[in-house]
Each structure stands twice: as C-alpha cells, then as structure tokens.
Amino acid sequence: MKIATRLMLAACLVLPFAACKKQEAPVVEAAPLTAPTGTDDAAWKTYLQEVVINNMGPITNTPYMYYLPAENDPEFEAKYGRQLEQAKGAMARGITAGNLIAFGSPASARVADLAVASFEGVEADTLKGVRVLFIGDAADNARVKVAVEPSGAEYVFVEAK
C-alpha cells in the first residue's frame, strides 16, 4: 500500500512539470509609430500611450503622463492650467527614482511650455533615477532638455512624426 501511495505522490509531483512544456512566442517587431496628423484627441492619446510604453525601459511604475489637447479645443487654456498645477504639485512633492514623467500633445510648443514651467524651482539632482520623456517637435526639444537636465533626471526625446 505504501508503494502505491508513493507512486501516486511522485506522479502528482512530476505531472505538472511534464505538462508545462513552454513554447516560445515568435518575436514580432513592432511597426514604427506614426503621430496622428489631425487633432483627434483619442488618436493622440493612443499614440502617446504607445510611445510611453515603448520608452519605459527599466521603469515598472505607472508613469505620470501630462497631455494637452490641440489648441483649437475651446477649453484649452483651462486644461493647460490644470495640467500645469498638477505637474508643479508633483515636482514640489518630489518624484521617487524608478518613475517616468511623460509630456506629449498635438500642441508641441505648449506642452514644452508646460514641461519647462513644471521644472522651474526643482532643485538640482533631486530627480536622479527618474526618466522624463518629451514627445513633440524637434524645435522644442532643446529648451525642454535644458529645463530638465539640472534635476538629474534622465531625459528622453521622441519626435512626434
């Protein structure tokens, strides 16, 4: 009886491992992302989310994302003000290492203004280990980079094209 019990126990332990033969998924290369050409909010949000996911790197925390609609939105200035208030508040509280902050919009110059204003008053080297992602026009890249670099954060630029 003991032998039969031991054989059953051994079979129960071995069976799950034998059944778990992993098949490797084929590697699929992602198609390059293309920014929407219009001002469709849903299309822009989807595009920006995909860019953020592709640029997470070693970051595993949920990113802080700051988005502005196109400037023809009737509530653009109010939305800009709310986003600026949220971003400045987050910077004042401090962002811990291992987080990503992303700025993106069809209104690249204005989201660059938002990013620059958000980093005003941030003390030097207080954001080490934080990644800042700016998604916008190449013309706005330099001024955002200059505003972010003193904070010690890793700066990443993705041209929205």
Wavefront OBJ file of the C-alpha trace (Angstrom):
o trace
v 0.000 0.000 0.000
v 2.866 2.368 0.825
v 4.433 1.764 -2.564
v 1.205 2.624 -4.392
v 0.804 5.823 -2.356
v 4.387 6.860 -3.069
v 3.976 6.202 -6.785
v 0.797 8.297 -6.852
v 2.528 11.131 -4.982
v 5.503 11.002 -7.354
v 3.165 11.080 -10.358
v 1.342 14.108 -8.915
v 4.620 15.946 -8.468
v 6.074 15.097 -11.876
v 2.934 15.537 -13.988
v 2.690 19.365 -13.705
v 6.301 19.757 -14.801
v 5.866 17.417 -17.738
v 2.749 19.286 -18.856
v 4.428 22.685 -18.734
v 6.452 22.413 -21.900
v 6.818 26.051 -22.846
v 6.558 27.151 -26.402
v 8.482 30.274 -27.186
v 6.410 33.000 -28.766
v 7.699 34.212 -32.105
v 9.451 37.572 -31.908
v 7.335 40.214 -33.595
v 8.968 43.522 -34.319
v 6.719 46.482 -33.616
v 5.914 48.754 -36.517
v 7.254 52.281 -36.136
v 4.708 54.602 -34.573
v 3.334 57.457 -36.600
v 1.868 60.534 -34.936
v -1.692 61.411 -35.919
v -1.850 64.219 -38.455
v -5.048 65.770 -37.127
v -6.272 66.940 -33.763
v -8.301 63.849 -32.818
v -7.894 63.504 -29.043
v -8.444 59.745 -28.975
v -5.867 59.121 -31.719
v -3.291 61.316 -29.979
v -3.847 59.687 -26.601
v -3.463 56.225 -28.119
v -0.291 57.266 -29.947
v 1.233 58.856 -26.839
v 0.414 55.833 -24.681
v 2.183 53.562 -27.172
v 5.241 55.843 -27.272
v 5.377 55.888 -23.473
v 5.126 52.091 -23.298
v 7.937 51.760 -25.852
v 10.162 54.106 -23.811
v 9.590 52.743 -20.309
v 12.968 50.995 -20.275
v 13.587 49.592 -16.790
v 10.696 51.617 -15.288
v 7.945 49.400 -13.859
v 5.841 52.009 -12.024
v 2.805 53.639 -13.619
v 4.055 56.738 -15.470
v 2.969 60.289 -14.764
v 1.502 61.481 -18.077
v 0.776 65.122 -18.899
v -1.288 65.629 -22.048
v -2.737 68.724 -23.671
v -5.349 68.643 -26.442
v -4.948 70.631 -29.651
v -5.027 74.397 -29.191
v -8.369 74.635 -31.022
v -10.056 72.919 -28.039
v -12.440 75.502 -26.504
v -11.195 74.625 -23.005
v -7.509 74.530 -23.916
v -6.346 77.250 -21.514
v -8.260 75.741 -18.582
v -6.823 72.296 -19.340
v -3.339 73.786 -19.627
v -3.764 75.447 -16.222
v -4.930 72.215 -14.566
v -2.096 70.183 -16.064
v 0.450 72.791 -15.007
v -0.924 72.821 -11.465
v -0.767 69.009 -11.286
v 2.758 68.836 -12.733
v 4.115 71.582 -10.461
v 2.482 69.881 -7.460
v 4.081 66.548 -8.326
v 7.501 68.185 -8.724
v 7.123 70.023 -5.412
v 6.256 66.761 -3.602
v 9.121 65.003 -5.347
v 9.203 62.081 -7.728
v 10.969 58.975 -6.492
v 13.535 57.060 -8.527
v 12.043 54.416 -10.787
v 9.287 56.637 -12.168
v 8.654 58.103 -15.614
v 7.184 61.526 -16.351
v 5.862 61.965 -19.891
v 4.794 65.153 -21.685
v 3.026 64.991 -25.043
v 0.450 66.798 -27.150
v -0.510 67.771 -30.685
v 0.366 71.307 -29.419
v 4.099 70.647 -29.036
v 5.155 74.215 -28.199
v 2.553 74.489 -25.442
v 3.362 71.116 -23.888
v 7.020 72.170 -23.991
v 5.984 75.324 -22.093
v 4.238 73.055 -19.595
v 7.309 70.860 -19.143
v 9.657 73.844 -18.738
v 7.345 75.545 -16.229
v 6.969 72.268 -14.304
v 10.705 72.071 -13.711
v 11.074 75.665 -12.514
v 12.203 75.569 -8.907
v 13.150 71.883 -8.919
v 16.406 71.603 -7.006
v 19.488 70.204 -8.694
v 19.914 66.424 -8.680
v 16.634 65.750 -6.834
v 15.216 63.541 -9.597
v 18.058 61.047 -10.058
v 16.664 57.722 -11.242
v 13.607 59.371 -12.805
v 13.071 59.280 -16.566
v 11.484 62.298 -18.297
v 10.025 61.661 -21.745
v 9.159 64.564 -24.020
v 7.153 63.691 -27.147
v 6.938 66.625 -29.517
v 8.593 68.635 -32.280
v 12.371 68.706 -32.621
v 12.219 72.518 -32.402
v 11.018 72.234 -28.769
v 13.492 69.560 -27.682
v 16.428 71.770 -26.659
v 14.549 74.053 -24.290
v 12.848 71.145 -22.508
v 16.173 69.349 -22.209
v 17.804 72.449 -20.694
v 14.979 72.729 -18.143
v 15.105 69.034 -17.150
v 18.857 68.320 -17.007
v 19.679 70.179 -13.756
v 17.166 67.979 -11.900
v 19.361 64.935 -12.506
v 16.555 63.098 -14.322
v 17.300 61.032 -17.430
v 15.898 62.975 -20.405
v 14.468 61.156 -23.425
v 13.119 62.911 -26.523
v 10.847 61.283 -29.104
v 9.962 63.312 -32.144
v 6.244 63.158 -32.892
v 6.276 62.413 -36.605
l 1 2 3 4 5 6 7 8 9 10 11 12 13 14 15 16 17 18 19 20 21 22 23 24 25 26 27 28 29 30 31 32 33 34 35 36 37 38 39 40 41 42 43 44 45 46 47 48 49 50 51 52 53 54 55 56 57 58 59 60 61 62 63 64 65 66 67 68 69 70 71 72 73 74 75 76 77 78 79 80 81 82 83 84 85 86 87 88 89 90 91 92 93 94 95 96 97 98 99 100 101 102 103 104 105 106 107 108 109 110 111 112 113 114 115 116 117 118 119 120 121 122 123 124 125 126 127 128 129 130 131 132 133 134 135 136 137 138 139 140 141 142 143 144 145 146 147 148 149 150 151 152 153 154 155 156 157 158 159 160 161
